Amino acid sequence: MNSDVHPLVATLVILLTGLAIAIWMWGSGEAASIGGPAELRTNPSGHLYLQMQNQLIEHDANGQHVKTHDLGRLGVDPFLGGYAFFSNGDILLRRGPDSRSFGDNFRAFQRKTNLQSLQPSTPDTGLHRCNLDTQTCVLFGETGIDFKAAHGIFVDWQTDDVYISDTTRHLLRKYSADGTALAGPVAGFKFPNQLLMTNSQLAIADTNHHRIQIVDPRTESFGEEISSRDVVPGAATAARQIWPSHIARVGNEWWINNMRTGMNEGGIYIFGDDWRYLRKASLPADADPISLLAFRGEVLVSDWNNDRVYRLSTAGELLGDFESSGLEQVLADSRVTRRQFDMIAYSGVALFALLLGGLIVRAFATSMSSGAVNNAAESTSMTSAPDAPLLLEPDPKVIRKITMGVRLAALMIIAVVVLLGYIIASEENAQIAFRLILPIGALIAIVVLLAWVSRANTGTAISVSGERLTLRDRSGRESSCPVRDVRYDQMAIATKDMAVFLGQPMAAVYDRKLLKEALFPRLSTAQKVSALQMQWLLIQRRHPQGLVTVITIVGLVAYALWKLIPTGS
């Protein structure tokens, strides 16, 4: 059908593109959702609990592994929000699936208030008080309470009163041990996160107000402000770590995890008892800290993205990793599963790349047949009269096919960008979506470069008259010189100040038969150069084909340096 695209071919391309995107999105989403160590807590017996995905890894007061609790057996799938222990060792956490809709996640992404009911969808979902040993649970509250993702839960072991930061409703709440509301919800916060009781005062990480809010926890005066503390020093602002999410009390100091905009890659900032900034804790440059906990004279910091739990001295110096057989087993299993999903995602990317490459190669390759047909009469006359004037131009059908391939690739990229927007709006952890920006940016850059190179090949021409050769670029500018001063290879031809790209042997812009039978024999006195020399000539003539090579090399080197050279956070 000449340059037209058959409807079945177009449909197949669209379906395969959709399949590639779906495979990539699903695989990368599943891999990213397999988070590393997250919330750290201790129970009244001094046992350390480390939450990772749907598991709680229990250690005794000396840090020795005791047991790994599968929260799926309690009906938790997936783990959402925070957890806390009661004075008798029971745990308060959320059961049930993630029932948040796209609209709910989109509102959260827009920083709008959650308007959903607090009532759980079924008696088996929502907050429950559970016994980890017997694996039995009771509903928290007479009719149940479901925050979906309340990230801050604190239980006062003196009274078993429960304090909850209702994160997406921007409220602070207080309940009895059985879930009875003891006071009305307190407003004035913006995405509150972790809570911590100390010296009969309740500290709240008021994330989007960039502060720690200290309030009165007593029921009769619950939520009354005692003080408000700015925890974003100049060092945090410079590092773009301005969103406080987690708090720890270490001796007479306050340790705060200030995160970046994607709620990731935070920094640990240490303040004195009077909230005067003292120093920043030492963490690896690529650290992604989540939770902080003082334990056995040290401070533990969980790292979601790097599958590590750091040990820090009380001075803030990195001592090494917290290690245990139970944690290592969970991490090993997690790495295997994550690698499997990564491979699935890579297969989607590979399919997309094959489609993209196939479209462009097919567009170039069609010149081998259509170019010959389009120039058959001219080829005959030129080959029969070796000294006759020769004029070669790219086949317009080939150019149309190349342009069509680039446009299809651009449509694919637009689809990917739209789907990325969906991921950002629907993912609970924004960092998962933001990690996809770099590969999508790379794909966009590739399509832009291909379009630039394709455009540079339109309107070009090569002519030979006697012993003089003339090149014309896409703007109509011409360069002429004696044939003996011409440099050429199978890929391109160049004069002293201009170059014209001929294409690759299997993906020609100009008809390969005409090049072989009509042009190359006329270049007997010209100098044939190597592929490397021709690349250098293309760069010197500022031809897009050569400049793309430079851009690619610079991009790869920059990416390698970015990955290999540590940068301060």
C-alpha positions in Angstrom: 0.0 0.0 0.0 3.0 2.3 -0.7 3.5 4.7 2.1 0.2 4.1 3.8 0.0 2.1 7.0 -2.3 -0.9 6.8 -5.0 -0.7 9.5 -4.1 -4.1 10.8 -0.4 -3.1 11.2 -1.4 0.1 13.0 -3.7 -1.8 15.3 -1.0 -4.4 16.0 1.5 -1.6 16.8 -1.0 0.1 19.1 -1.8 -3.1 20.9 1.8 -4.1 21.3 2.7 -0.6 22.6 -0.1 -0.8 25.1 1.1 -4.3 26.2 4.7 -3.0 26.5 3.6 -0.1 28.6 1.4 -2.3 30.8 4.1 -4.8 31.4 6.6 -2.0 32.3 4.2 -0.2 34.5 3.1 -3.4 36.3 6.6 -4.8 36.8 8.1 -1.5 37.9 5.1 -0.7 40.1 5.3 -4.1 41.8 9.1 -3.9 42.2 8.9 -0.4 43.7 6.1 -1.4 46.1 8.4 -4.0 47.6 9.7 -1.6 50.1 12.5 -2.1 52.5 12.6 -1.6 56.3 10.1 1.0 57.4 8.5 1.6 60.9 10.5 0.8 64.0 8.8 0.3 67.4 9.4 -1.3 70.8 6.8 -2.9 73.0 6.6 -2.6 76.8 9.0 -5.5 77.3 11.7 -3.7 75.3 11.4 -5.9 72.3 12.3 -4.3 69.0 9.9 -4.6 66.1 10.9 -3.8 62.5 8.1 -3.5 60.0 9.0 -4.5 56.4 6.2 -4.9 53.9 3.6 -7.3 55.5 6.0 -8.6 58.1 7.0 -7.6 61.6 10.5 -8.8 62.6 10.8 -9.2 66.3 14.0 -8.9 68.3 14.6 -9.2 72.0 15.9 -6.3 74.2 19.5 -7.3 73.2 18.8 -7.1 69.5 18.6 -10.9 68.9 16.1 -12.2 66.4 13.1 -13.8 68.1 10.4 -14.3 65.4 9.2 -13.0 62.1 5.4 -12.3 62.2 3.5 -12.6 59.0 0.8 -9.9 59.2 -1.1 -11.5 56.4 -2.3 -14.1 58.9 -3.9 -11.3 60.8 -5.8 -10.1 57.7 -3.3 -7.3 56.9 -2.9 -6.9 53.1 -1.2 -4.6 52.4 0.3 -2.9 55.5 -1.0 0.7 55.5 -0.3 3.5 58.0 1.4 3.1 61.4 1.2 0.7 64.3 1.7 0.8 68.1 1.7 -1.5 71.1 -0.6 -1.5 74.2 0.8 -2.0 77.7 -0.1 -5.7 77.6 1.7 -6.3 74.3 -1.3 -6.2 72.0 -0.8 -4.3 68.7 -3.0 -1.8 67.0 -2.9 -1.8 63.2 -5.1 -1.7 60.2 -6.5 -4.9 58.6 -8.0 -5.4 55.1 -7.1 -4.5 51.5 -6.3 -1.0 50.2 -9.8 0.3 49.4 -8.7 3.8 48.3 -9.9 4.7 44.8 -8.1 6.6 42.1 -10.1 9.7 43.1 -8.9 9.3 46.8 -5.3 9.1 45.7 -5.7 12.0 43.3 -7.1 14.2 46.0 -4.2 13.3 48.3 -1.8 14.1 45.5 -3.4 17.5 45.2 -3.1 18.0 48.9 -6.9 18.0 49.4 -8.7 16.8 52.4 -9.9 13.2 52.5 -13.7 13.2 52.5 -14.3 9.4 53.0 -16.2 8.1 55.9 -14.3 6.8 59.0 -16.6 3.7 58.9 -14.9 0.5 57.7 -16.3 -1.2 54.6 -16.6 -4.5 56.5 -16.2 -5.6 60.2 -12.9 -7.3 59.1 -11.3 -4.1 57.8 -10.1 -1.0 59.6 -8.2 -0.6 62.9 -8.0 -3.7 65.0 -6.4 -4.6 68.3 -4.5 -7.9 67.8 -2.5 -10.5 69.8 0.5 -11.5 67.7 0.9 -14.8 69.6 -2.6 -16.1 69.3 -3.3 -14.2 66.0 -6.7 -13.1 67.2 -8.0 -9.6 66.6 -10.9 -7.5 67.9 -12.4 -4.4 66.2 -11.1 -1.1 67.5 -14.2 1.0 68.3 -17.8 -0.2 68.7 -18.6 0.3 65.0 -15.0 0.3 63.8 -12.6 3.0 62.6 -10.8 3.0 59.3 -8.3 5.8 58.4 -6.9 3.9 55.4 -3.4 5.5 56.0 -3.1 7.1 59.4 0.7 7.3 59.6 1.0 8.3 63.2 -0.2 6.1 66.1 1.0 6.5 69.7 -0.2 4.5 72.8 0.4 5.9 76.2 1.4 2.8 78.3 0.4 4.5 81.5 -3.3 4.8 80.4 -3.5 2.9 77.1 -5.0 6.0 75.6 -4.5 6.1 71.8 -3.4 9.1 69.9 -3.8 9.1 66.1 -2.7 11.6 63.4 -5.5 11.4 60.8 -3.0 12.3 58.1 -5.1 12.9 55.0 -7.9 14.7 57.0 -5.3 16.9 58.8 -6.7 16.1 62.2 -5.4 14.8 65.6 -7.6 12.3 67.5 -7.7 10.6 70.9 -9.3 7.3 71.8 -9.6 4.9 74.8 -8.0 1.5 74.7 -11.2 0.0 73.2 -11.7 2.7 70.5 -14.1 5.1 72.2 -13.4 8.7 71.2 -12.3 10.6 74.3 -12.1 14.1 72.7 -13.2 15.8 69.5 -10.8 15.8 66.6 -8.3 18.7 66.7 -7.7 20.7 63.5 -4.9 23.1 62.5 -2.5 20.5 61.1 -1.4 19.8 57.5 -0.6 16.1 56.8 0.4 15.3 60.4 2.6 12.2 60.7 4.5 10.6 63.6 3.5 11.2 67.2 5.6 11.0 70.4 4.8 11.6 74.0 7.4 12.9 76.3 7.3 14.8 79.6 3.5 14.7 79.5 3.5 16.6 76.2 2.5 15.3 72.8 4.8 16.1 69.8 3.4 15.9 66.3 5.3 16.0 63.0 3.2 18.6 61.3 4.7 17.8 57.9 3.3 20.4 55.5 3.6 23.2 58.0 7.3 22.3 58.3 7.2 22.2 62.1 6.9 20.1 65.2 3.7 21.0 67.1 3.6 20.4 70.9 0.1 20.0 72.3 -1.6 19.1 75.6 -2.5 15.4 75.6 -5.0 15.6 78.5 -8.6 14.9 77.6 -10.1 18.0 79.1 -7.7 20.2 77.2 -6.7 17.9 74.3 -4.9 19.5 71.4 -4.3 22.9 73.0 -1.0 24.2 71.6 1.9 24.4 74.0 4.5 25.4 71.5 5.4 25.2 67.8 9.0 24.4 66.7 10.6 25.2 63.4 12.7 22.2 62.5 14.0 23.2 59.1 17.4 24.9 59.6 19.4 26.4 56.8 21.2 23.2 56.1 17.9 21.4 55.5 16.6 24.1 53.2 19.8 24.0 51.2 19.4 20.2 50.8 15.6 20.6 50.0 14.8 18.5 53.1 11.9 20.5 54.5 9.1 18.0 55.3 9.4 16.6 58.9 7.8 13.1 59.1 9.4 11.2 62.0 10.6 12.1 65.5 12.8 10.4 68.1 13.8 11.5 71.6 17.5 10.6 72.2 18.6 11.5 75.7 18.0 15.3 75.9 18.0 15.7 72.1 15.3 15.7 69.4 16.1 13.9 66.2 13.9 14.8 63.2 13.7 13.1 59.8 13.1 15.9 57.3 12.2 14.5 53.9 12.3 15.9 50.4 9.2 16.8 48.2 8.7 13.2 47.1 8.6 12.1 50.8 12.0 10.4 50.3 15.7 10.9 50.6 15.5 12.7 53.9 18.1 13.9 56.3 18.3 13.4 60.1 18.6 16.8 61.9 19.4 16.9 65.6 18.1 19.6 68.0 18.8 20.3 71.6 16.3 20.2 74.4 15.5 23.9 73.7 15.0 23.0 70.0 18.2 24.8 69.0 19.7 23.2 65.9 22.9 21.3 66.7 24.0 19.1 63.8 23.1 16.7 61.0 23.4 13.0 61.5 25.9 11.1 59.2 24.2 8.9 56.6 25.2 7.6 53.2 24.7 10.0 50.4 21.9 7.9 48.8 20.1 7.2 52.1 16.3 7.1 52.2 15.6 7.2 55.9 12.1 6.5 57.3 11.8 5.7 61.0 14.0 6.6 64.0 14.3 4.8 67.3 16.6 5.0 70.3 17.6 1.4 71.1 20.4 0.0 73.4 22.4 3.3 73.6 22.3 3.8 69.8 19.8 5.2 67.3 18.4 2.9 64.6 17.3 4.4 61.3 15.4 2.4 58.7 16.2 2.9 55.0 13.3 2.0 52.7 15.1 2.3 49.4 18.4 0.7 50.2 17.2 -2.3 52.3 19.2 -1.3 55.3 18.8 -0.4 59.0 21.6 1.9 60.1 23.1 2.1 63.6 24.1 5.6 64.7 25.9 6.8 67.8 24.1 9.3 70.0 26.5 11.8 68.5 25.0 11.1 65.1 27.9 9.2 63.6 27.3 6.2 61.4 28.4 3.0 63.1 27.3 0.4 60.6 24.2 -1.7 59.9 21.9 -3.4 62.3 22.1 -7.0 61.5 20.2 -10.1 62.4 19.4 -13.5 60.9 15.7 -12.7 60.7 16.2 -9.3 59.0 18.7 -10.7 56.5 16.3 -13.6 55.5 13.5 -11.2 54.8 15.8 -8.9 52.9 17.1 -11.8 50.8 13.6 -12.9 49.9 12.7 -9.3 49.1 15.6 -8.8 46.8 14.8 -12.0 44.8 11.2 -10.9 44.4 12.1 -7.4 43.5 14.6 -8.6 40.9 11.9 -10.8 39.3 9.6 -7.8 38.9 12.4 -5.7 37.6 13.1 -8.3 34.9 9.4 -8.2 34.0 9.6 -4.4 33.8 12.7 -4.5 31.7 11.0 -6.9 29.3 8.3 -4.3 28.8 10.9 -1.6 28.1 12.7 -4.0 25.7 9.4 -4.7 23.8 8.8 -0.9 23.6 12.4 -0.3 22.3 12.0 -3.1 19.7 8.8 -1.6 18.5 10.3 1.9 18.3 13.4 0.6 16.6 11.4 -1.6 14.3 9.3 1.3 13.1 12.3 3.5 12.3 14.3 0.7 10.7 11.3 -0.3 8.6 10.9 3.3 7.5 14.6 3.4 6.5 14.6 0.0 4.9 11.7 0.7 2.6 14.0 3.0 0.7 15.8 -0.1 -0.7 12.7 -1.0 -2.7 10.6 2.2 -3.1 13.7 4.3 -3.8 14.7 1.9 -6.6 11.2 2.1 -8.1 10.9 5.8 -7.8 14.3 6.4 -9.5 14.4 3.5 -11.9 14.3 5.6 -15.1 16.8 8.1 -13.7 19.1 5.2 -12.7 19.0 3.7 -16.2 19.9 7.0 -17.9 22.7 7.8 -15.4 24.3 4.4 -15.5 24.2 4.4 -19.3 26.0 7.8 -19.5 28.8 7.8 -16.9 29.8 11.4 -17.5 26.3 12.8 -17.6 25.2 15.2 -14.8 24.0 13.3 -11.8 21.4 14.4 -9.2 20.4 12.3 -6.2 17.7 13.2 -3.7 16.2 11.2 -0.8 13.1 9.3 -1.7 10.1 11.3 -0.4 8.3 8.0 0.4 11.1 7.0 2.6 11.1 10.4 4.4 7.3 10.1 4.9 7.8 6.7 6.4 10.5 8.0 8.7 8.4 10.9 9.8 5.5 8.6 10.4 7.7 6.3 12.5 8.8 9.3 14.6 5.2 10.5 15.0 4.1 7.1 16.2 7.0 7.0 18.7 5.9 10.5 19.9 2.4 9.2 20.4 3.8 6.3 22.4 5.7 8.8 24.6 2.6 10.9 25.1 0.8 7.7 26.3 3.6 6.9 28.7 3.6 10.4 30.1 -0.2 10.3 30.7 0.2 6.9 32.4 3.0 8.4 34.5 0.7 11.1 35.7 -1.8 8.4 36.6 0.9 6.6 38.7 1.9 9.8 40.5 -1.7 10.4 41.3 -2.5 6.9 42.4 0.6 5.7 44.2 0.6 6.1 48.0 4.4 6.5 48.0 5.2 9.4 45.6 8.9 8.3 45.5 7.8 5.2 43.5 6.4 7.4 40.7 9.1 9.9 40.7 11.7 7.2 40.0 10.0 6.7 36.7 10.7 10.2 35.5 14.3 9.6 34.5 13.7 6.7 32.1 10.7 8.5 30.6 12.8 11.6 30.2 15.4 9.5 28.4 12.8 8.1 26.0 11.5 11.6 25.3 15.1 12.7 24.6 15.6 9.7 22.2 12.4 10.6 20.2 13.4 14.3 20.0 16.9 13.4 18.7 15.4 11.0 16.2 13.0 13.7 15.0 15.9 16.2 14.7 18.0 13.8 12.7 15.1 12.8 10.4 14.3 16.4 9.7 17.9 17.1 8.8 17.7 14.5 6.0 14.7 16.1 4.2 15.4 18.5 1.3 19.1 17.4 0.9 20.6 16.6 -2.4 23.9 15.4 -4.1 24.9 16.4 -7.6 27.9 15.7 -9.7 28.8 17.5 -12.9 32.1 16.6 -14.5 34.8 16.7 -11.7 32.8 18.9 -9.3 30.4 17.7 -6.6 27.7 19.8 -4.9 25.9 19.1 -1.7 22.7 20.8 -0.6 21.4 20.7 3.0 17.7 20.9 4.1 17.8 24.7 4.3 18.8 25.0 0.6 22.4 26.0 1.3 24.9 24.5 -1.1 28.6 23.6 -0.9 30.6 22.7 -4.0 34.2 21.4 -4.4 36.3 19.3 -6.7 35.6 15.5 -6.4 39.2 15.0 -5.3 38.4 17.1 -2.1 35.4 15.0 -1.2 35.4 12.6 1.8 32.9 9.7 1.9 32.0 6.3 3.2 28.9 4.1 3.0 27.2 6.3 5.6 27.8 9.9 4.5 29.5 12.2 2.1 31.3 15.5 3.0 32.8 18.6 1.4 35.0 21.0 3.3 32.0 22.7 5.1 29.0 20.4 4.7 27.9 16.8 5.0 24.9 14.8 3.7 23.9 11.6 5.5 23.3 8.7 3.1 21.9 6.3 5.7 23.1 2.9 6.9 23.5 0.0 4.5 20.3 -1.7 5.8 18.4 1.6 6.4 19.2 4.0 3.6 18.0 7.5 3.1 19.3 7.5 -0.5 18.8 4.5 -2.7 21.7 2.1 -2.2 21.6 0.8 -5.8 21.9 4.4 -7.2 24.8 5.1 -4.7 26.6 1.9 -5.8 26.0 2.1 -9.5 25.9 5.9 -10.2 27.5 7.9 -7.4 30.4 5.9 -5.9 32.0 5.2 -9.4 32.1 9.0 -9.9 34.1 9.4 -6.7 37.2 7.5 -7.9 39.4 10.5 -7.1 37.7 11.3 -3.8 39.1 9.9 -0.5 37.2 7.1 1.2 37.5 7.3 4.9 36.7 5.0 7.9 33.5 5.1 9.8 35.3 6.7 12.8 36.8 9.4 10.6 33.4 10.1 9.0 31.8 10.4 12.5 34.4 13.1 13.2 33.7 14.8 9.9 30.0 14.9 10.7 30.7 16.4 14.1 33.1 19.0 12.5 30.3 19.9 10.0 27.8 20.1 12.9 25.6 17.6 11.2 22.8 16.3 13.5 23.9 12.8 12.9 27.3 13.6 14.4 26.0 15.9 17.1 23.7 13.1 18.3 26.7 10.9 18.8 28.3 13.6 21.0 25.1 14.1 22.9 24.8 10.4 23.5 28.4 10.0 24.8 28.1 13.1 27.0 24.7 11.8 28.4 26.2 8.3 29.2 29.2 9.8 30.8 27.1 12.2 32.9 24.8 9.4 34.0 27.8 7.2 34.9 29.3 10.1 37.0 26.0 10.8 38.6 25.8 7.1 39.7 29.4 6.6 40.7 30.4 9.9 42.3 28.9 10.4 45.8 27.1 13.7 46.3 26.2 15.2 49.6 22.6 15.3 50.7 
